[in-house]
Amino acid sequence: MFWIEIAATVFGFLCVALTIRRSVWCWPIGLVQVLLFTIIFYKAKLYSDLILHVIYVFMQCYGWYCWTSGNSASEGLSAEVARHTVAVRCLTHRAMWIWLTVAGLGTCGWGFCMQRWTDASLPYQDAFTTVASLIAQYLLAKQYWQNWVFWIAVDLVAIHVYTTKELFPTAVLYTAFLVLAVLGLVVWRMRLEQPFDKSIESCE
């Protein structure tokens, strides 16, 4: 398990670094990471995280499709660069509040189910990382910069969960994720000001 954690950590770090750069290679690298973590979470009895990563397999494919479909390429870039980068979009304030509400309700509902019908460890914290991660992954696939806000919250809770479960390499990974998520938030937010991002949606 230790070496699986190390491998998952390396692939996870590469995935986030490539995501910050808006490289489509973040998706296949992330797929390897996801498959490795399904093994880890099954052994740790973190069932919400296990279910999350099974769903991630499909979401990685969906994100890969969204970023390579041709609709997300940044206008104004050369054809060579456009094949490997995407535009950055912005949620409206109303949409952001809706997603925050979904995260809160989803955490309460899923945490209750995990607490009542399974022997899951830290059911509500685990539920939050599951629900918020799904939201973040969807927003990432759709290129909304607010995905990093959810990732930052997920990373903070995840560090506590994995430290408690003595999954120390994974906790270190999520500490690195937290730093990278903050960097991603800054970089993607700045991209909204770039003149070539013609396809962005304005914040309201």
Helices and strands as residue ranges (DSSP letters): H 2-20, H 26-44, H 47-68, H 79-82, H 93-117, H 123-141, H 147-164, H 168-191
